[in-house]
Amino acid sequence: MARYDERDTIFARMNYEVDSPEYCDYYSRHPELKEVDDELRGKPDLCDSSAPSYDPIEASEVRSNFSLIEELRSLCECKSSTDRLHVEPSSITDLIKLIALDSGADLVGVAEMKPEFYYSYRGRHKEHYGEEISELLPYGIVFAVEMKREMIDTAPVMTAMVESSRTYLKAATIGLGISHFLRGLGYSARNHMDGNYLAILPLIATAAGLGVFGRHGLLISDRFGPRIKLGLVTTDVPLRCSQPLNVDLERFCGNCGLCSRECPTSAIPGNGRELDNCNRRWKINHELCYSFWRSNGTDCGICMKVCPFSKGIGFSQFTKSHDKVL
């Protein structure tokens, strides 16, 4: 399985300023994306005052939350103590999980970090554009923070984006605390948070048993459905890994299709899974999805809102209840 290049993500591409070195390099290699990306750049930004659901107070909170996350970015990678303490894998894993939960995480697991879980090259920020990601720490502590149902149920208005930004910030601070603790023990530890990921968090969360992918391309957890934001700390502390869930939602999502029907830009496929980079998955049209974000001025969330698993249906129930919820 090939590693994914972060420069190809829609969020990285939207950061490339027209005629900048990053812009010229990227579109010289991907001319097929230049027209659609330039069109997206021409749309109003998120939280723009022209947004249909614009609220100046809510927009201010969203901006302040993401601004604080940006200020915290430099703390993701810091030096470790030179005095390494011996730890026992099982006990330190239990302690880390307790710290995560006490810090506000709702779900937490541990996965062995496969190379394909990491991006191949960085691309989100110009100072790191094109840097090869070569430090592949062996373990990932992945956790989830619930997004409140009553907030997500307002999607696609700005209230839902307020909740999204709050949980991104919460996940960032949880990860910073865990990584700082592990570096104090003398181990390498790197926090991955919004705008500063070196790895693909949903893949790691799947391996750690936090959930499985749904038709909408989001990770679906048993307790909260897709109403979660993920955080990750990678480390070389020896840990006890969690087990992935033995759940496959292909039949349920194949029969349901609510997210596909309700998507305002038809970005979610109505057909079955496709083979992509050695994995069978539903392929989301990220350009169509993000186009609505910019037109609406928010990060949408309709697919998350309408998903039956967002409404309290757990995995143990879906086989007997899927006919009722369609």
N, C-alpha and C positions, 0 to 999 in steps of 0.2 A: 504494500500500500504506500503510495507516494505521499510525502509530506506536503501540506498546503502552504502556499505562499501568502503571507498576510497582505502583501501589496495588492492582491486580487480581491480583497474584501471590499464591499461597497463603502464602508466607513473610512477605510484607508484611501480609497480612490477619491472620495469627496474632500479629502484634506489637501489634495494636490492643487496648488494655486496655478492658474493658467500661466503658461510660459516659464514656470519655475523649472529648475533642473529635474526635479522629481516628475513633474508633469511631462516634460519632453521625453524623459527616459521611458516612463511607463507607456505612453501612447505610441512611442516608436516601436515598442514590442507588442502592443495590443491596440492597433489602429481600429479594430472592429468595435471597441468600446468607447472611442472618443466622442462620437456624436451623441450617444445616449447619455454619457456622463456629463457632457457640456450642457445638455438640456436640463438635467437634474440640477446642476449648479446654478442655473438661471432661475430656479424656483425660489420662493421665499424660504428663509431658514426656519428651523424649529423655533417655536415660541415667538414668531414674528407677529406683530400687532395686526396683521391682516388675516391671521388664522381665524376660522369660523368660530371657534370656541375660546378665543383669546380672553384671558383674564389677567390684568396687570400684576395682581398679587401672586397668583399661581405661577405665572411666567417668571416672576422675580425669584420665587423659591426654587424653581427648576434650575434657573441659571446659577443661583448661588450654590446649590448642591453640586452641580457639575464643575463649577469653578473651584470649590473646595477639593473635590476629587483630583482636579488637575494640580492643585498645590501640593497634594499628598504624593504625587507621582514619584518624586525623587526619593521617597522613603521605601520604595519597593525593593531596592537593592542596596544593602549596606554591609559593612564589614562584620564578620563574625568574631567572637571572642577567640583568642589564641589558645585558651585552656578548654580542651574538649572533655566533657564529662561523659562517662560511660552510662548508657541507658539500656534498659531491657525492652525489646520491641513491643511486647504486649502491654506492659504497664505504661510506657510513654505514649502509645497509641490511645489508651483509655484516657490518659490525662489530657492529651490534645483535644480529643473529642469533647471532654468535659469543659475545657476552656472555650471551645467554639460555641457550645450550647449556652454556657453561662454568659457569653459575650453577645448573644442574640441570634445565633444561627438556629434554624429549625430542623435541619437535616445535616448530617455529616458522615462522610465515608473516606476511605483511603484506597488508592489504586496504584498499582505499579505503572510507571510512566513508560509507555511504549514510544519509540521514536516518532511514530506518526501522530501522536498526540500533540507534538510540538509543531509550531509553524517552522517552515524552512528558512524564511527571511522575514525581517521586520519591515513594516511599511506604514505604520499609523502616523508617525511623527518624522518630520524631515531630518532631524538630527540623527535618527537611526535608520533612515531609509536605506534599504538594500543590505543591511547588516545580516550576516549569516548567524543563525541561532545554533550555537555549538555546545553550550553548556546544558546538557540534558540531565538534569537531576533525576534520580531514580524513583522517587515517590511523590505522589500528589495527594494532598489533603484537600478534599473538595467539599464544599458546604453550600447549603441553600438557605435563603431568607424568603419567607412567605410575603407575597404582596396581598394586601387585604382585599377580600372579595368585594366589599362594598365600594372600594375605590376603582377596582378593575371593571366592575359592572357599569361604570360611567363611560367606558371607552366608546368612541375614540376622542372624547373631549379632553381638555387639558388636565382635569382632575386625575385621570388615570396616569398621565405623565408625571404628575407630582409624586404619586406613589412609586412609580418606576425610578425616579431620581432618588427618592428617600432610601429605597432598598439597595440601589447601587452604592450609595454612600455608606450604608450600614455594612454591606458586604466588604467594602474597601477597608473600613476600620477594623472589622473582625480579622481579616487577613493580615493587616499590619501588626496587630497584637500578637497573633500566632507566630508570624515570621520573626518578629523582634525577640520573642521568647526563645525560639529555636536557635537563633544566632547567638544568644547569650549562653547557650549550652555548648557552643563551639562548633556548630554545624552550619552548613550553607542552607539558606532558606530564602526564597524569592516569592513575594506577593504578586498575584496577578489580579488586576482590578480594571474597571471600566476605563478604556482608553490606553491600557498598558498591559495587554495580554501577550505572552509568548507562546501560549498553548490554547487549544480548542476545548473550552471547559465542558460543553455538553458531552463530548466523547469520553472525557475522564469521569464525569458524573455517572454516565452509563456503566462504565467499568466498575465504579465504586458502589453500584447498587442504589443510586439515588432516584433513578427513573429510567424511562425508555422514550424513544422518539415517537412522536405522533405525526399525523398527516401534515400538520401545519409547520413541521420542522422544528418544533420546540420540544424540550425535554418535559415529559409528563411524569410527575411524581405521584406516588400512591395517595398521599395525604392532601396535597394541594393542587393536583393537576399541574398545568403549566404556569400557575401563578407563583413563580419563584424567580429570584435572581441568584446566580451562582457566583461563588468566590473560590479561589484556589491558592494554595501555598505549595510550591514544589521544594523539595528538600532532600538531603542525603542522610537524614536521620533514619536508622533502620526501623521500619514500621510493620505492623500487621495489617495486611490488606483485607478489604471487604470483598464480598462476592456480588457479582451482577445479578439482577433480578431475572427470574425465569418467566418472563412475560413478553408476549408478542401481540401488539395491537393492530396487526395488519387486518384481521377480520373485523374488529370493531370499527376502526377508522375507515375501512373499506365500505362498511354498511352505513356509517354515519354521514360523513361529508359536510357537516354543518359549517366548518371553518372555510371550506372551499366555496360553498354557496354564498356565504356571507361576506367573503373578502371583496372589498369595493373595487379592486383592480384585477381580480382573477389571478392573483399571484400564486395561489395555492392550487396544486394540480387536482383535477377531479378524477384522474385515472389512478392506476396502481403504482407501486414502487418501481424504480428503475435502477439498473446497475450503474453505480458511479464510484470510481476509484476503489473498486473491489467491494463496495458495500451496496446493499439494496436499500434504497430510501426514496421517500417522496422528494422530488426536486422543486424547491421554491424558486420563483423568479424574483430575485432580490431587487432588480431594477424596478419592476412594477410595484413591489412592496414599498420600497423607499420613495418612489414617486408620490404615493399617497401620503406618506409621512410629511413630505415637503409641502404638498398642496394643502394638507390639513393643519400643518403647524404643530403636530404632536407625533408621538411614536405609536399611534393607532391602538393596537391591543384588542381589536374586534375578535380575532381568531382565539385569543386567550379567553375572552369573555364568554364566547358561545360554546367553548369546549365543554362537553358534559363532565369531564373530570375536574373542571374548575368549580363545579357545583356540588362536590361532595361524594361523587361516585368513586369508590376505591377499586383497585384491581381485582379484589376478591368478589366484587359485585358485578363487574361489567359483563360477564358471560350470561348472567341471568337477567340483567336489566337493560341490555342494549336495545331491545325491541321497544321498550317503554319510553326511552328518552328520545327516540328519533322523531 
